[in-house]
Amino acid sequence: MNSPNDSRQYAPATERNQQPILEVLKRVLPATGTVLEIASGTGQHAVFFAPELKPRKWLPSEVNPLLQASILAWETYFPADNLFPPLELDVQKSLWSVENPDLKLPFCLQEFPITALVNINMIHISPWSACLKLMAGANRILPSKGILYLYGPYKQNGKHTAPSNQDFDTSLRLSNPEWGVRNLEEVVAIAELENFRLVEVIPMPANNLSLIFEKI
């Protein structure tokens, strides 16, 4: 139970998926540099991943002020010397805050450049335009051979991979008609337009997928 002054939020799915995701990240992320996490949510992933992925630096980001506060609170409870406070970053903007040359960070991006972007469980609870902007931003920011990691449920060949995913998709669209489980092939097509190639599709627990893209 949180105390009145504890801003941490909890996402039960995070506790279930963080270890399987970590095992993939350990294998596919570049060995050095900064990992920019887009739409970090509660912050549970950030505090779990960062100490396990040294010497890489982990830079969370979030547009929601309440979730920014949650990330900071989680970082207070579980600090790591390679984990940094969250950036306020709106993925739908044409220019992201991390691209601002006047941005003040607790480390030098020139010394520890962004070599990977991680985005977990976002594009199905966002308008399709968020996926388009995510790919465009990743293209602007990542160097050649940089890695873009996506995690979540996907349709394949226009079909759900499990009845539970179909039920989830229906509930999402009832909440917001712009949301929904995306077609894998459409996501890959957008990524290719933004100079990424799909390297690997990894089946994950609970009918989710890890998508590994590499910047061309």
LUMLUM-339712 format. One record per atom (N, C-alpha, C): residue number from 1; x, y, z; residue in three letters; atom name; chain. Coordinates in steps of 0.05 Angstrom, whole numbers. Example, Ala and Ser with C-alpha at 12.3 -4.5 7.8 and 13.67 -1.06 7.14 Angstrom:
// residues 2
   resi       px       py       pz   resn   name   chain
      1      264     -114      156    Ala      N       A
      1      246      -90      156    Ala     CA       A
      1      264      -66      156    Ala      C       A
      2      257      -45      142    Ser      N       A
      2      273      -21      143    Ser     CA       A
      2      258        1      157    Ser      C       A
//
This chain:
// residues 216
   resi       px       py       pz   resn   name   chain
      1       17      -24        0    Met      N       A
      1        0        0        0    Met     CA       A
      1       18       25        0    Met      C       A
      2       13       43      -18    Asn      N       A
      2       29       67      -19    Asn     CA       A
      2       22       86        4    Asn      C       A
      3       43      100       14    Ser      N       A
      3       38      121       34    Ser     CA       A
      3       27      145       19    Ser      C       A
      4       15      164       33    Pro      N       A
      4        3      188       20    Pro     CA       A
      4       24      203        4    Pro      C       A
      5       50      201       12    Asn      N       A
      5       71      217       -2    Asn     CA       A
      5       86      200      -23    Asn      C       A
      6       77      176      -27    Asp      N       A
      6       90      159      -47    Asp     CA       A
      6       76      161      -74    Asp      C       A
      7       90      172      -93    Ser      N       A
      7       78      177     -120    Ser     CA       A
      7       81      153     -139    Ser      C       A
      8       92      131     -129    Arg      N       A
      8       96      108     -147    Arg     CA       A
      8       69       97     -156    Arg      C       A
      9       67       91     -182    Gln      N       A
      9       45       77     -192    Gln     CA       A
      9       54       49     -200    Gln      C       A
     10       34       30     -201    Tyr      N       A
     10       40        2     -206    Tyr     CA       A
     10       25       -7     -230    Tyr      C       A
     11       39      -22     -247    Ala      N       A
     11       26      -36     -270    Ala     CA       A
     11       32      -65     -267    Ala      C       A
     12       12      -81     -260    Pro      N       A
     12       17     -110     -255    Pro     CA       A
     12       30     -124     -279    Pro      C       A
     13       23     -116     -303    Ala      N       A
     13       35     -129     -327    Ala     CA       A
     13       65     -125     -328    Ala      C       A
     14       75     -102     -317    Thr      N       A
     14      103      -97     -317    Thr     CA       A
     14      119     -118     -301    Thr      C       A
     15      108     -125     -278    Glu      N       A
     15      122     -145     -261    Glu     CA       A
     15      122     -172     -275    Glu      C       A
     16      102     -177     -291    Arg      N       A
     16      101     -203     -305    Arg     CA       A
     16      120     -204     -329    Arg      C       A
     17      123     -182     -343    Asn      N       A
     17      138     -183     -368    Asn     CA       A
     17      167     -173     -366    Asn      C       A
     18      175     -161     -343    Gln      N       A
     18      201     -148     -342    Gln     CA       A
     18      225     -168     -345    Gln      C       A
     19      223     -191     -333    Gln      N       A
     19      245     -210     -336    Gln     CA       A
     19      248     -221     -364    Gln      C       A
     20      226     -230     -377    Pro      N       A
     20      229     -239     -405    Pro     CA       A
     20      239     -216     -424    Pro      C       A
     21      230     -192     -419    Ile      N       A
     21      240     -170     -436    Ile     CA       A
     21      270     -165     -431    Ile      C       A
     22      278     -165     -405    Leu      N       A
     22      306     -161     -399    Leu     CA       A
     22      324     -181     -413    Leu      C       A
     23      316     -206     -414    Glu      N       A
     23      332     -226     -427    Glu     CA       A
     23      336     -220     -456    Glu      C       A
     24      316     -209     -469    Val      N       A
     24      319     -201     -497    Val     CA       A
     24      337     -177     -500    Val      C       A
     25      332     -157     -483    Leu      N       A
     25      348     -132     -484    Leu     CA       A
     25      378     -138     -480    Leu      C       A
     26      384     -156     -462    Lys      N       A
     26      413     -162     -457    Lys     CA       A
     26      426     -173     -482    Lys      C       A
     27      411     -187     -498    Arg      N       A
     27      421     -199     -522    Arg     CA       A
     27      422     -180     -546    Arg      C       A
     28      403     -162     -549    Val      N       A
     28      400     -147     -574    Val     CA       A
     28      410     -118     -572    Val      C       A
     29      412     -106     -548    Leu      N       A
     29      420      -78     -547    Leu     CA       A
     29      450      -75     -553    Leu      C       A
     30      458      -53     -565    Pro      N       A
     30      486      -47     -568    Pro     CA       A
     30      500      -47     -540    Pro      C       A
     31      525      -54     -540    Ala      N       A
     31      539      -59     -515    Ala     CA       A
     31      544      -33     -499    Ala      C       A
     32      543      -10     -512    Thr      N       A
     32      549       15     -498    Thr     CA       A
     32      529       36     -507    Thr      C       A
     33      532       60     -496    Gly      N       A
     33      515       82     -503    Gly     CA       A
     33      491       86     -485    Gly      C       A
     34      473      102     -494    Thr      N       A
     34      449      109     -478    Thr     CA       A
     34      424       96     -491    Thr      C       A
     35      408       84     -475    Val      N       A
     35      382       73     -483    Val     CA       A
     35      361       93     -476    Val      C       A
     36      347      104     -496    Leu      N       A
     36      324      122     -491    Leu     CA       A
     36      299      105     -491    Leu      C       A
     37      285      105     -468    Glu      N       A
     37      260       91     -465    Glu     CA       A
     37      237      111     -471    Glu      C       A
     38      221      106     -491    Ile      N       A
     38      199      123     -498    Ile     CA       A
     38      174      113     -485    Ile      C       A
     39      159      132     -472    Ala      N       A
     39      134      125     -458    Ala     CA       A
     39      140      104     -436    Ala      C       A
     40      155      113     -416    Ser      N       A
     40      165       95     -395    Ser     CA       A
     40      144       87     -375    Ser      C       A
     41      121      100     -375    Gly      N       A
     41       99       91     -358    Gly     CA       A
     41      105       96     -329    Gly      C       A
     42      101       75     -313    Thr      N       A
     42      103       78     -284    Thr     CA       A
     42      132       82     -275    Thr      C       A
     43      151       72     -290    Gly      N       A
     43      179       73     -282    Gly     CA       A
     43      190       46     -272    Gly      C       A
     44      172       26     -269    Gln      N       A
     44      181        0     -259    Gln     CA       A
     44      201      -13     -278    Gln      C       A
     45      196      -11     -304    His      N       A
     45      216      -23     -323    His     CA       A
     45      243       -9     -320    His      C       A
     46      243       17     -318    Ala      N       A
     46      268       32     -317    Ala     CA       A
     46      285       23     -294    Ala      C       A
     47      273       22     -270    Val      N       A
     47      290       15     -246    Val     CA       A
     47      298      -15     -247    Val      C       A
     48      283      -31     -261    Phe      N       A
     48      290      -60     -263    Phe     CA       A
     48      312      -64     -283    Phe      C       A
     49      309      -51     -306    Phe      N       A
     49      328      -56     -328    Phe     CA       A
     49      355      -43     -323    Phe      C       A
     50      355      -18     -314    Ala      N       A
     50      380       -2     -314    Ala     CA       A
     50      404      -16     -301    Ala      C       A
     51      401      -25     -276    Pro      N       A
     51      424      -37     -263    Pro     CA       A
     51      433      -63     -276    Pro      C       A
     52      415      -76     -291    Glu      N       A
     52      422     -101     -304    Glu     CA       A
     52      435      -97     -331    Glu      C       A
     53      435      -72     -341    Leu      N       A
     53      445      -67     -368    Leu     CA       A
     53      469      -48     -368    Leu      C       A
     54      483      -46     -346    Lys      N       A
     54      508      -30     -346    Lys     CA       A
     54      528      -44     -365    Lys      C       A
     55      545      -28     -378    Pro      N       A
     55      551        0     -374    Pro     CA       A
     55      533       19     -389    Pro      C       A
     56      513        9     -402    Arg      N       A
     56      494       27     -417    Arg     CA       A
     56      481       46     -397    Arg      C       A
     57      474       69     -407    Lys      N       A
     57      458       88     -391    Lys     CA       A
     57      429       85     -399    Lys      C       A
     58      411       90     -380    Trp      N       A
     58      382       87     -385    Trp     CA       A
     58      368      113     -380    Trp      C       A
     59      356      124     -401    Leu      N       A
     59      343      150     -400    Leu     CA       A
     59      313      146     -405    Leu      C       A
     60      297      147     -383    Pro      N       A
     60      268      144     -387    Pro     CA       A
     60      256      170     -397    Pro      C       A
     61      232      168     -409    Ser      N       A
     61      217      192     -418    Ser     CA       A
     61      187      187     -416    Ser      C       A
     62      173      208     -412    Glu      N       A
     62      144      206     -409    Glu     CA       A
     62      131      233     -413    Glu      C       A
     63      107      233     -424    Val      N       A
     63       93      258     -429    Val     CA       A
     63       73      265     -406    Val      C       A
     64       64      244     -392    Asn      N       A
     64       44      247     -370    Asn     CA       A
     64       58      256     -344    Asn      C       A
     65       51      280     -333    Pro      N       A
     65       64      289     -309    Pro     CA       A
     65       61      270     -285    Pro      C       A
     66       38      257     -282    Leu      N       A
     66       35      238     -260    Leu     CA       A
     66       53      214     -263    Leu      C       A
     67       57      205     -288    Leu      N       A
     67       76      183     -292    Leu     CA       A
     67      105      192     -290    Leu      C       A
     68      111      217     -297    Gln      N       A
     68      138      228     -292    Gln     CA       A
     68      144      227     -262    Gln      C       A
     69      124      235     -246    Ala      N       A
     69      127      234     -216    Ala     CA       A
     69      131      205     -207    Ala      C       A
     70      116      187     -219    Ser      N       A
     70      119      159     -211    Ser     CA       A
     70      147      148     -217    Ser      C       A
     71      158      155     -241    Ile      N       A
     71      185      147     -248    Ile     CA       A
     71      205      157     -228    Ile      C       A
     72      203      183     -221    Leu      N       A
     72      221      195     -202    Leu     CA       A
     72      219      181     -175    Leu      C       A
     73      195      174     -167    Ala      N       A
     73      191      161     -141    Ala     CA       A
     73      203      133     -141    Ala      C       A
     74      199      118     -163    Trp      N       A
     74      212       92     -165    Trp     CA       A
     74      242       94     -164    Trp      C       A
     75      253      115     -177    Glu      N       A
     75      282      119     -178    Glu     CA       A
     75      293      126     -150    Glu      C       A
     76      276      139     -133    Thr      N       A
     76      284      145     -106    Thr     CA       A
     76      287      119      -90    Thr      C       A
     77      268      101      -94    Tyr      N       A
     77      269       75      -79    Tyr     CA       A
     77      291       56      -90    Tyr      C       A
     78      296       58     -116    Phe      N       A
     78      315       39     -128    Phe     CA       A
     78      335       55     -146    Phe      C       A
     79      353       70     -134    Pro      N       A
     79      371       86     -150    Pro     CA       A
     79      392       69     -163    Pro      C       A
     80      402       79     -186    Ala      N       A
     80      424       66     -200    Ala     CA       A
     80      440       88     -213    Ala      C       A
     81      467       84     -213    Asp      N       A
     81      484      106     -223    Asp     CA       A
     81      482      109     -253    Asp      C       A
     82      470       91     -267    Asn      N       A
     82      466       93     -296    Asn     CA       A
     82      437       99     -304    Asn      C       A
     83      421      106     -284    Leu      N       A
     83      393      112     -289    Leu     CA       A
     83      388      141     -283    Leu      C       A
     84      373      155     -301    Phe      N       A
     84      370      184     -299    Phe     CA       A
     84      341      192     -297    Phe      C       A
     85      336      216     -287    Pro      N       A
     85      309      226     -284    Pro     CA       A
     85      295      226     -312    Pro      C       A
     86      269      224     -312    Pro      N       A
     86      254      223     -337    Pro     CA       A
     86      254      249     -352    Pro      C       A
     87      257      247     -378    Leu      N       A
     87      252      270     -395    Leu     CA       A
     87      223      274     -399    Leu      C       A
     88      214      298     -402    Glu      N       A
     88      187      303     -412    Glu     CA       A
     88      189      302     -442    Glu      C       A
     89      176      281     -454    Leu      N       A
     89      179      277     -482    Leu     CA       A
     89      152      268     -494    Leu      C       A
     90      142      283     -513    Asp      N       A
     90      117      277     -527    Asp     CA       A
     90      125      265     -554    Asp      C       A
     91      119      239     -557    Val      N       A
     91      128      225     -581    Val     CA       A
     91      114      236     -606    Val      C       A
     92       91      250     -603    Gln      N       A
     92       76      260     -626    Gln     CA       A
     92       87      287     -636    Gln      C       A
     93      105      299     -622    Lys      N       A
     93      117      324     -631    Lys     CA       A
     93      136      319     -654    Lys      C       A
     94      138      339     -672    Ser      N       A
     94      156      336     -695    Ser     CA       A
     94      185      337     -687    Ser      C       A
     95      191      349     -664    Leu      N       A
     95      218      350     -653    Leu     CA       A
     95      216      342     -624    Leu      C       A
     96      232      322     -616    Trp      N       A
     96      231      313     -589    Trp     CA       A
     96      249      329     -571    Trp      C       A
     97      242      330     -545    Ser      N       A
     97      258      346     -526    Ser     CA       A
     97      287      337     -526    Ser      C       A
     98      293      311     -530    Val      N       A
     98      320      302     -529    Val     CA       A
     98      337      313     -552    Val      C       A
     99      323      323     -573    Glu      N       A
     99      337      335     -596    Glu     CA       A
     99      344      364     -592    Glu      C       A
    100      335      376     -570    Asn      N       A
    100      340      404     -564    Asn     CA       A
    100      369      408     -557    Asn      C       A
    101      384      424     -571    Pro      N       A
    101      413      427     -565    Pro     CA       A
    101      417      440     -538    Pro      C       A
    102      397      454     -527    Asp      N       A
    102      400      467     -501    Asp     CA       A
    102      391      449     -478    Asp      C       A
    103      384      424     -484    Leu      N       A
    103      374      406     -463    Leu     CA       A
    103      397      400     -443    Leu      C       A
    104      390      403     -417    Lys      N       A
    104      409      397     -396    Lys     CA       A
    104      404      369     -385    Lys      C       A
    105      425      353     -388    Leu      N       A
    105      424      325     -378    Leu     CA       A
    105      447      321     -358    Leu      C       A
    106      444      302     -340    Pro      N       A
    106      465      297     -320    Pro     CA       A
    106      489      282     -331    Pro      C       A
    107      489      278     -358    Phe      N       A
    107      512      266     -371    Phe     CA       A
    107      514      278     -399    Phe      C       A
    108      536      272     -412    Cys      N       A
    108      540      284     -439    Cys     CA       A
    108      532      264     -461    Cys      C       A
    109      512      273     -477    Leu      N       A
    109      502      255     -498    Leu     CA       A
    109      524      251     -520    Leu      C       A
    110      542      270     -522    Gln      N       A
    110      564      266     -541    Gln     CA       A
    110      582      243     -532    Gln      C       A
    111      586      241     -506    Glu      N       A
    111      603      220     -495    Glu     CA       A
    111      588      193     -493    Glu      C       A
    112      562      195     -488    Phe      N       A
    112      546      170     -486    Phe     CA       A
    112      522      173     -505    Phe      C       A
    113      526      171     -531    Pro      N       A
    113      505      176     -550    Pro     CA       A
    113      482      156     -548    Pro      C       A
    114      459      164     -557    Ile      N       A
    114      436      145     -558    Ile     CA       A
    114      441      124     -579    Ile      C       A
    115      442      100     -571    Thr      N       A
    115      447       78     -590    Thr     CA       A
    115      423       59     -592    Thr      C       A
    116      402       63     -575    Ala      N       A
    116      379       46     -577    Ala     CA       A
    116      354       61     -566    Ala      C       A
    117      331       55     -577    Leu      N       A
    117      305       64     -567    Leu     CA       A
    117      289       39     -559    Leu      C       A
    118      276       41     -536    Val      N       A
    118      259       20     -526    Val     CA       A
    118      231       31     -522    Val      C       A
    119      211       17     -532    Asn      N       A
    119      184       26     -530    Asn     CA       A
    119      166        2     -524    Asn      C       A
    120      155        2     -500    Ile      N       A
    120      140      -22     -490    Ile     CA       A
    120      110      -15     -487    Ile      C       A
    121       93      -30     -499    Asn      N       A
    121       64      -28     -495    Asn     CA       A
    121       54        0     -499    Asn      C       A
    122       61       13     -521    Met      N       A
    122       51       40     -526    Met     CA       A
    122       33       41     -551    Met      C       A
    123       42       29     -573    Ile      N       A
    123       28       36     -598    Ile     CA       A
    123        0       25     -600    Ile      C       A
    124       -8        6     -583    His      N       A
    124      -36       -3     -583    His     CA       A
    124      -53       14     -565    His      C       A
    125      -42       30     -548    Ile      N       A
    125      -58       48     -531    Ile     CA       A
    125      -52       77     -538    Ile      C       A
    126      -47       81     -564    Ser      N       A
    126      -42      108     -575    Ser     CA       A
    126      -55      109     -603    Ser      C       A
    127      -60      133     -613    Pro      N       A
    127      -68      135     -641    Pro     CA       A
    127      -46      124     -660    Pro      C       A
    128      -54      115     -684    Trp      N       A
    128      -35      106     -703    Trp     CA       A
    128      -13      126     -709    Trp      C       A
    129      -21      152     -707    Ser      N       A
    129       -1      173     -712    Ser     CA       A
    129       22      172     -693    Ser      C       A
    130       18      161     -668    Ala      N       A
    130       40      158     -649    Ala     CA       A
    130       61      138     -660    Ala      C       A
    131       52      117     -673    Cys      N       A
    131       71       98     -685    Cys     CA       A
    131       87      111     -707    Cys      C       A
    132       73      127     -723    Leu      N       A
    132       87      141     -745    Leu     CA       A
    132      108      160     -734    Leu      C       A
    133      101      175     -714    Lys      N       A
    133      120      194     -702    Lys     CA       A
    133      143      180     -687    Lys      C       A
    134      136      157     -675    Leu      N       A
    134      157      142     -662    Leu     CA       A
    134      178      133     -682    Leu      C       A
    135      170      123     -704    Met      N       A
    135      189      114     -725    Met     CA       A
    135      205      137     -736    Met      C       A
    136      191      159     -741    Ala      N       A
    136      205      183     -752    Ala     CA       A
    136      226      193     -732    Ala      C       A
    137      219      194     -706    Gly      N       A
    137      237      204     -686    Gly     CA       A
    137      261      185     -683    Gly      C       A
    138      256      159     -684    Ala      N       A
    138      277      139     -682    Ala     CA       A
    138      297      142     -705    Ala      C       A
    139      286      148     -729    Asn      N       A
    139      302      152     -753    Asn     CA       A
    139      320      176     -749    Asn      C       A
    140      309      198     -737    Arg      N       A
    140      325      222     -733    Arg     CA       A
    140      347      218     -713    Arg      C       A
    141      342      203     -692    Ile      N       A
    141      359      201     -669    Ile     CA       A
    141      380      179     -670    Ile      C       A
    142      373      156     -680    Leu      N       A
    142      391      133     -679    Leu     CA       A
    142      412      134     -701    Leu      C       A
    143      436      125     -694    Pro      N       A
    143      457      123     -715    Pro     CA       A
    143      453       97     -731    Pro      C       A
    144      468       94     -752    Ser      N       A
    144      469       69     -767    Ser     CA       A
    144      476       46     -747    Ser      C       A
    145      462       24     -749    Lys      N       A
    145      464        0     -732    Lys     CA       A
    145      451        4     -705    Lys      C       A
    146      439       28     -700    Gly      N       A
    146      424       32     -676    Gly     CA       A
    146      400       13     -675    Gly      C       A
    147      391        6     -651    Ile      N       A
    147      369      -13     -647    Ile     CA       A
    147      344        0     -637    Ile      C       A
    148      322       -7     -649    Leu      N       A
    148      295        1     -640    Leu     CA       A
    148      281      -24     -631    Leu      C       A
    149      273      -25     -605    Tyr      N       A
    149      260      -48     -593    Tyr     CA       A
    149      231      -41     -587    Tyr      C       A
    150      212      -57     -597    Leu      N       A
    150      184      -53     -592    Leu     CA       A
    150      173      -79     -579    Leu      C       A
    151      154      -75     -560    Tyr      N       A
    151      142      -98     -546    Tyr     CA       A
    151      112      -93     -544    Tyr      C       A
    152       97     -114     -549    Gly      N       A
    152       68     -112     -545    Gly     CA       A
    152       54     -134     -561    Gly      C       A
    153       27     -133     -562    Pro      N       A
    153       11     -151     -578    Pro     CA       A
    153        9     -141     -607    Pro      C       A
    154        9     -160     -626    Tyr      N       A
    154        6     -153     -654    Tyr     CA       A
    154      -11     -173     -668    Tyr      C       A
    155      -26     -164     -688    Lys      N       A
    155      -38     -182     -707    Lys     CA       A
    155      -18     -190     -728    Lys      C       A
    156      -20     -214     -738    Gln      N       A
    156       -3     -223     -759    Gln     CA       A
    156      -19     -232     -783    Gln      C       A
    157      -12     -221     -806    Asn      N       A
    157      -28     -226     -831    Asn     CA       A
    157      -58     -218     -826    Asn      C       A
    158      -61     -197     -811    Gly      N       A
    158      -88     -186     -806    Gly     CA       A
    158     -105     -202     -786    Gly      C       A
    159      -93     -222     -773    Lys      N       A
    159     -108     -239     -755    Lys     CA       A
    159      -96     -238     -727    Lys      C       A
    160     -113     -239     -707    His      N       A
    160     -103     -240     -679    His     CA       A
    160      -90     -267     -675    His      C       A
    161      -70     -267     -657    Thr      N       A
    161      -55     -292     -652    Thr     CA       A
    161      -67     -308     -629    Thr      C       A
    162      -87     -297     -615    Ala      N       A
    162     -100     -311     -593    Ala     CA       A
    162     -127     -298     -588    Ala      C       A
    163     -147     -313     -578    Pro      N       A
    163     -173     -301     -571    Pro     CA       A
    163     -170     -279     -550    Pro      C       A
    164     -151     -282     -532    Ser      N       A
    164     -147     -261     -511    Ser     CA       A
    164     -139     -235     -524    Ser      C       A
    165     -122     -236     -545    Asn      N       A
    165     -114     -212     -558    Asn     CA       A
    165     -138     -199     -573    Asn      C       A
    166     -155     -215     -584    Gln      N       A
    166     -179     -205     -598    Gln     CA       A
    166     -197     -191     -578    Gln      C       A
    167     -201     -203     -554    Asp      N       A
    167     -217     -190     -533    Asp     CA       A
    167     -204     -164     -524    Asp      C       A
    168     -178     -164     -521    Phe      N       A
    168     -163     -140     -513    Phe     CA       A
    168     -167     -118     -534    Phe      C       A
    169     -164     -125     -559    Asp      N       A
    169     -168     -106     -581    Asp     CA       A
    169     -196      -94     -580    Asp      C       A
    170     -216     -110     -575    Thr      N       A
    170     -243     -100     -574    Thr     CA       A
    170     -246      -80     -551    Thr      C       A
    171     -235      -87     -528    Ser      N       A
    171     -237      -69     -505    Ser     CA       A
    171     -222      -43     -509    Ser      C       A
    172     -200      -44     -523    Leu      N       A
    172     -184      -20     -529    Leu     CA       A
    172     -201       -1     -547    Leu      C       A
    173     -213      -13     -568    Arg      N       A
    173     -227        4     -587    Arg     CA       A
    173     -253       15     -575    Arg      C       A
    174     -264        1     -555    Leu      N       A
    174     -287       12     -540    Leu     CA       A
    174     -278       36     -523    Leu      C       A
    175     -254       34     -512    Ser      N       A
    175     -244       57     -496    Ser     CA       A
    175     -237       81     -514    Ser      C       A
    176     -225       75     -537    Asn      N       A
    176     -217       97     -555    Asn     CA       A
    176     -216       85     -583    Asn      C       A
    177     -232       94     -602    Pro      N       A
    177     -232       82     -629    Pro     CA       A
    177     -205       84     -643    Pro      C       A
    178     -188      102     -634    Glu      N       A
    178     -161      105     -647    Glu     CA       A
    178     -141       85     -636    Glu      C       A
    179     -148       71     -615    Trp      N       A
    179     -130       51     -604    Trp     CA       A
    179     -135       24     -617    Trp      C       A
    180     -118        5     -610    Gly      N       A
    180     -123      -22     -620    Gly     CA       A
    180      -97      -37     -625    Gly      C       A
    181      -98      -64     -625    Val      N       A
    181      -76      -81     -631    Val     CA       A
    181      -69      -77     -661    Val      C       A
    182      -43      -71     -666    Arg      N       A
    182      -34      -64     -693    Arg     CA       A
    182      -27      -88     -709    Arg      C       A
    183      -28      -85     -735    Asn      N       A
    183      -19     -106     -754    Asn     CA       A
    183       12     -105     -755    Asn      C       A
    184       24     -127     -750    Leu      N       A
    184       54     -128     -751    Leu     CA       A
    184       64     -119     -778    Leu      C       A
    185       52     -127     -799    Glu      N       A
    185       62     -120     -826    Glu     CA       A
    185       60      -90     -831    Glu      C       A
    186       40      -77     -820    Glu      N       A
    186       38      -48     -824    Glu     CA       A
    186       59      -33     -808    Glu      C       A
    187       65      -43     -784    Val      N       A
    187       86      -31     -767    Val     CA       A
    187      113      -34     -781    Val      C       A
    188      118      -58     -792    Val      N       A
    188      144      -63     -806    Val     CA       A
    188      146      -45     -830    Val      C       A
    189      124      -41     -845    Ala      N       A
    189      125      -24     -869    Ala     CA       A
    189      132        4     -862    Ala      C       A
    190      121       15     -840    Ile      N       A
    190      127       42     -832    Ile     CA       A
    190      157       44     -823    Ile      C       A
    191      166       24     -809    Ala      N       A
    191      194       23     -800    Ala     CA       A
    191      213       24     -825    Ala      C       A
    192      206        9     -845    Glu      N       A
    192      223        8     -869    Glu     CA       A
    192      224       35     -883    Glu      C       A
    193      202       49     -883    Leu      N       A
    193      201       76     -895    Leu     CA       A
    193      220       95     -880    Leu      C       A
    194      224       89     -854    Glu      N       A
    194      242      106     -837    Glu     CA       A
    194      269       94     -833    Glu      C       A
    195      278       78     -853    Asn      N       A
    195      305       68     -854    Asn     CA       A
    195      312       47     -832    Asn      C       A
    196      293       31     -825    Phe      N       A
    196      297        8     -807    Phe     CA       A
    196      292      -18     -821    Phe      C       A
    197      306      -38     -813    Arg      N       A
    197      300      -65     -823    Arg     CA       A
    197      293      -83     -799    Arg      C       A
    198      274     -100     -803    Leu      N       A
    198      266     -118     -782    Leu     CA       A
    198      287     -141     -780    Leu      C       A
    199      299     -143     -757    Val      N       A
    199      319     -163     -753    Val     CA       A
    199      308     -189     -741    Val      C       A
    200      289     -186     -723    Glu      N       A
    200      279     -210     -709    Glu     CA       A
    200      251     -204     -697    Glu      C       A
    201      235     -225     -697    Val      N       A
    201      209     -225     -684    Val     CA       A
    201      210     -247     -663    Val      C       A
    202      207     -240     -638    Ile      N       A
    202      211     -260     -616    Ile     CA       A
    202      184     -264     -602    Ile      C       A
    203      173     -287     -602    Pro      N       A
    203      149     -293     -586    Pro     CA       A
    203      155     -289     -556    Pro      C       A
    204      136     -276     -542    Met      N       A
    204      139     -271     -514    Met     CA       A
    204      115     -282     -499    Met      C       A
    205      116     -284     -472    Pro      N       A
    205       93     -294     -457    Pro     CA       A
    205       68     -277     -462    Pro      C       A
    206       45     -289     -457    Ala      N       A
    206       19     -276     -458    Ala     CA       A
    206       13     -265     -486    Ala      C       A
    207       23     -280     -507    Asn      N       A
    207       16     -273     -535    Asn     CA       A
    207       26     -245     -543    Asn      C       A
    208       49     -237     -533    Asn      N       A
    208       62     -213     -541    Asn     CA       A
    208       86     -219     -559    Asn      C       A
    209       96     -199     -572    Leu      N       A
    209      120     -202     -588    Leu     CA       A
    209      141     -181     -581    Leu      C       A
    210      166     -188     -584    Ser      N       A
    210      188     -169     -584    Ser     CA       A
    210      196     -165     -613    Ser      C       A
    211      197     -140     -622    Leu      N       A
    211      206     -134     -649    Leu     CA       A
    211      233     -119     -648    Leu      C       A
    212      252     -130     -662    Ile      N       A
    212      279     -118     -662    Ile     CA       A
    212      284     -106     -690    Ile      C       A
    213      288      -80     -690    Phe      N       A
    213      294      -65     -715    Phe     CA       A
    213      322      -54     -713    Phe      C       A
    214      336      -54     -736    Glu      N       A
    214      362      -41     -737    Glu     CA       A
    214      362      -19     -757    Glu      C       A
    215      374        4     -750    Lys      N       A
    215      376       27     -768    Lys     CA       A
    215      395       21     -790    Lys      C       A
    216      386       26     -814    Ile      N       A
    216      403       21     -838    Ile     CA       A
    216      424       43     -841    Ile      C       A
//
